Amino acid sequence: MEAEAPGQCELVEGSEWPADWSASLDCRFLVHGEPQPQGSMRSVPTGWHASSRTGRRERTHRLTDVNVDLKPWRANIVHEAVKVWGGKAPLNGEVLVALWFGFLRPANQRQRDGALRGNAPDLKPTSPDVDKLGRAVLDALEEAGVLQNDARVVALLALKGYSTTPRLVVGIRQRAPRRPRVDSGTGSGTLGRSRASLASTSF
């Protein structure tokens, strides 16, 4: 494992991660295990209480995630994030997060000799939903103290594909502080320039 410059996280090499991203990331780490989604909820009975309106006994409920594997998955992310973050202050500026979710390929994408079929996809166009995968990671990064608040994330790039072992690669970069800009008040013209420059924004 190769150490980065002082004040940055350790660099974890991952063959699936695009090489042109890694050079610009402040923090990058690997989490082993099958990525889990977060966000599908169900109501679970917790007990009884007397209704203030009718006086009758009624069930009390709480909402919980339907995915029983979510809690250990998030704990795994927190564990790895704490190891590489090293107790530094949480990021509190504009943050970019890039995520790679690697899943095992289904058997029907391979031939009998183990070689990939010609029409086997590079990315994973099936469940779980990529937004629910990302939600679990962002909440874990906040819990680990890497992010002051996951609302600080202004850009999120998440890809899900296939890997020889199930894994997650996390890349994080905080945008350098910029001098305040005066709003020109030109309305749509300012918005148009913002849209045009979004792709070339330097993180």
C-alpha positions, 0 to 999 in steps of 0.5 A: 500500500503506497502512502500519499502526501502528508495530510491525505489518506492512504491510496488503495489501488483498484483495477476497476477505478478509472486512472484519471480520477485517482490523481485528483482525489484527496481520499481513496479507500477500499471496502470489501464485501457486497454493496448493500442498498439503503432506503426501502423501509417497512413498519415494525410493531414495537408495543402498545399505547393508549390512544389519547383520542379514544383511550383504546389500546393501539399498536406502536410502530417504527420504521426500519430498513427492509435490508437486514444486511445494511447494518453490517455493511455500513459498519464495514464502511465506517471501519475502513473510513476511520482507518484511513481518515486518521482522526482528521477534522470532518470535511465541511466544504463543497465535496465531490464523492466518486463511488465504484460498486463492484458485484460478482457476475451472474453465471449466465454471463460466462461460457462453460469454460469460464470465459465471458460471453461476447454480450456480457455487460461491463456495468450492472444494469440491474438491481440494486438501485445505484441511488440507494447504494450511494445513500448507504455510503454517504450516511456511513461517511458522515457517521465515520466523521469524514463528512461534517454532513452528507449535505456537503456533497455537491457532486456524486458520481456512482458506478456499479459494475462487475468485479472478481470480488465484491467491493466498494471503492470510495474517492473523496475530494473537497473543493478548494475555497474560492473568493466570493463572487458578486452576482451580476443579476443577469438571471438566465445569462448567469445560469447559462454560464454555470451550466456551460462551465459545470463539466470543466469545474476544477476539484 
